[in-house]
């Protein structure tokens, strides 16, 4: 590589760096808006349902599982997206579930024959250990306010935005190291050229 090529590569790297920084600032503003909307809608839902209807006492913290998980693809410096989102499957209870759970009891004469399962899902297959998660909105009842649904949607989008921000920061760090190495290479080439003259 001659001096002109290194200078062009430095310029390209610098332009990519500032483009990534601009995207980072825009994505941080989007994240701020999602978080603001999520908390605002959550407070509206608490106001509509009552202060004690939406809170930590409404769910079992020991049985909680994450709906969204972030996979770290590797710590390689050259990977463009080291963080990716993987979502768990949310399944609705089916009528054919025969495992334990919530039950709806009919008021017929033969009570033992009229019990029907409507609730918790379990995967007892020994071959498949895939975890199924019931929608967390169901913890607060069947008819939850629209604000609670909007809040959940805002926080899901915020998680996606956080992963995008992490990937942008990773690419910015890679661009900084590339720029520094090119700058050092250029300075060495200039020193060698000055020694020859």
Phi and psi in degrees as a GROMACS rama.xvg file:
@    title "Ramachandran Plot"
@    xaxis  label "Phi"
@    yaxis  label "Psi"
@TYPE xy
-92.0127  178.415  UNK-2
-63.6576  -36.3835  UNK-3
-66.4382  -42.4627  UNK-4
-64.7403  -40.7239  UNK-5
-64.3617  -39.9573  UNK-6
-65.2571  -41.5201  UNK-7
-64.5463  -40.8253  UNK-8
-65.6852  -37.1631  UNK-9
-61.3044  -44.2712  UNK-10
-63.2319  -43.8092  UNK-11
-62.779  -41.8785  UNK-12
-65.0455  -39.8864  UNK-13
-65.8954  -39.9507  UNK-14
-64.8546  -43.3806  UNK-15
-61.0111  -39.2224  UNK-16
-61.6379  -49.9061  UNK-17
-68.4646  -31.228  UNK-18
-64.8892  -43.2845  UNK-19
-65.7606  -38.2857  UNK-20
-64.882  -40.1887  UNK-21
-62.9014  -44.5022  UNK-22
-62.5565  -37.5329  UNK-23
-62.7391  -46.1579  UNK-24
-63.8976  -39.9675  UNK-25
-64.4288  -42.6007  UNK-26
-68.5487  -34.2258  UNK-27
-65.6032  -36.1726  UNK-28
-67.1137  -39.019  UNK-29
-64.6477  -42.9177  UNK-30
-60.8462  -43.7394  UNK-31
-58.8726  -41.3541  UNK-32
-67.7683  -41.8292  UNK-33
-61.3509  -43.8083  UNK-34
-65.8943  -41.5192  UNK-35
-62.0653  -46.1252  UNK-36
-63.4987  -41.2727  UNK-37
-61.8368  -47.3209  UNK-38
-70.1207  -35.3659  UNK-39
-65.4249  -45.4371  UNK-40
-66.7283  -33.8674  UNK-41
-65.5468  -40.3055  UNK-42
-68.7583  -35.3782  UNK-43
-65.5361  -39.5892  UNK-44
-65.5676  -40.0984  UNK-45
-63.4866  -37.9154  UNK-46
-66.764  -43.3492  UNK-47
-68.5513  -40.6196  UNK-48
-89.4418  -16.0653  UNK-49
106.459  148.228  UNK-50
-61.906  -33.3657  UNK-51
-92.5975  -2.12465  UNK-52
-81.6532  -27.6174  UNK-53
-121.53  103.64  UNK-54
-173.361  -175.346  UNK-55
-69.0577  -18.7127  UNK-56
-79.8109  -8.18722  UNK-57
-88.6268  -6.10734  UNK-58
-141.818  160.087  UNK-59
-92.0287  109.86  UNK-60
-67.9286  -24.6263  UNK-61
-73.6155  -25.5252  UNK-62
-97.5062  9.54451  UNK-63
-75.4906  140.737  UNK-64
-131.744  149.492  UNK-65
-75.3383  138.021  UNK-66
-79.1544  -31.1047  UNK-67
-125.72  133.439  UNK-68
-124.484  149.702  UNK-69
-109.083  123.33  UNK-70
-93.9019  134.333  UNK-71
-98.9016  113.297  UNK-72
-73.5525  -24.1927  UNK-73
163.257  163.543  UNK-74
-100.032  18.6599  UNK-75
-66.5615  137.82  UNK-76
-72.9196  -23.5676  UNK-77
-94.0753  -4.26727  UNK-78
-71.5906  134.665  UNK-79
-77.4926  -35.453  UNK-80
-130.919  88.2288  UNK-81
-75.5013  -17.0273  UNK-82
-116.45  131.264  UNK-83
-135.774  149.197  UNK-84
-91.9751  133.698  UNK-85
-123.027  131.3  UNK-86
-106.327  143.265  UNK-87
-77.823  156.457  UNK-88
-82.8585  130.232  UNK-89
-96.576  120.702  UNK-90
-117.509  144.993  UNK-91
-91.2063  148.141  UNK-92
-62.3077  135.697  UNK-93
-97.3179  162.644  UNK-94
-74.0391  -18.9966  UNK-95
-90.3448  -0.784344  UNK-96
-66.0412  127.055  UNK-97
-111.25  2.80445  UNK-98
-78.5544  175.102  UNK-99
-66.137  172.556  UNK-100
147.545  -161.89  UNK-101
-70.5688  144.629  UNK-102
-128.947  144.893  UNK-103
-103.945  122.71  UNK-104
-101.522  126.472  UNK-105
-81.2855  155.725  UNK-106
-97.2329  29.9911  UNK-107
-73.4336  179.283  UNK-108
-73.9909  -41.2292  UNK-109
-94.4704  91.7406  UNK-110
-67.9164  -34.7954  UNK-111
-70.343  -26.311  UNK-112
-86.8265  -17.8431  UNK-113
-102.202  21.0107  UNK-114
-90.0576  130.597  UNK-115
-128.985  134.213  UNK-116
-81.5106  135.762  UNK-117
-132.388  5.79821  UNK-118
-117.215  -113.548  UNK-119
-66.3535  139.379  UNK-120
-96.1635  139.591  UNK-121
-133.092  139.1  UNK-122
-106.945  100.421  UNK-123
-96.0243  6.80309  UNK-124
-65.543  128.238  UNK-125
-74.2451  -27.0381  UNK-126
-76.2576  -40.9014  UNK-127
-108.4  120.815  UNK-128
-111.314  37.2014  UNK-129
-78.5569  134.178  UNK-130
-88.8912  128.701  UNK-131
-106.598  139.743  UNK-132
-120.633  134.998  UNK-133
-84.9847  141.048  UNK-134
-53.8009  125.511  UNK-135
-60.551  -21.3019  UNK-136
-63.5521  -25.3392  UNK-137
-68.8489  -16.993  UNK-138
-65.1284  -26.1695  UNK-139
-102.168  12.2318  UNK-140
116.02  174.759  UNK-141
-82.1711  -41.8728  UNK-142
-102.993  82.7795  UNK-143
-88.7546  152.915  UNK-144
-63.7999  153.371  UNK-145
-61.4529  -30.2555  UNK-146
-63.4767  -33.9711  UNK-147
-69.204  -38.0173  UNK-148
-65.6431  -42.0015  UNK-149
-63.7922  -38.2275  UNK-150
-63.1007  -45.1047  UNK-151
-61.3829  -42.4663  UNK-152
-63.068  -41.7528  UNK-153
-63.8431  -41.4018  UNK-154
-70.345  -32.4412  UNK-155
-64.8308  -42.4098  UNK-156
-67.0612  -32.0806  UNK-157
-65.8351  -37.4932  UNK-158
-63.5264  -43.2127  UNK-159
-62.1994  -39.0084  UNK-160
-66.6484  -38.2825  UNK-161
-62.4445  -41.0081  UNK-162
-66.034  -39.9504  UNK-163
-61.9131  -41.8866  UNK-164
-63.2196  -42.3602  UNK-165
-62.6295  -41.284  UNK-166
-66.0356  -39.0323  UNK-167
-65.0678  -41.6047  UNK-168
-63.6796  -37.3111  UNK-169
-63.9841  -43.4595  UNK-170
-68.3489  -32.7201  UNK-171
-65.3183  -41.9386  UNK-172
-62.5317  -41.412  UNK-173
-63.3785  -41.1991  UNK-174
-66.3516  -36.378  UNK-175
-63.1105  -45.9764  UNK-176
-66.1307  -37.6126  UNK-177
-65.2445  -42.0204  UNK-178
-63.3463  -43.8019  UNK-179
-63.0921  -41.1569  UNK-180
-66.848  -39.1567  UNK-181
-67.2319  -38.1098  UNK-182
-65.0197  -40.4979  UNK-183
-65.4669  -40.2591  UNK-184
-63.1089  -40.7171  UNK-185
-66.1671  -42.0484  UNK-186
-65.1982  -37.877  UNK-187
-64.1837  -39.5986  UNK-188
-65.8741  -37.7459  UNK-189
-67.0684  -39.5154  UNK-190
-63.8678  -42.8718  UNK-191
-65.0051  -38.0048  UNK-192
-68.0701  -37.3164  UNK-193
-71.328  -31.7361  UNK-194
-70.5383  -32.9911  UNK-195
-72.5915  -28.4431  UNK-196
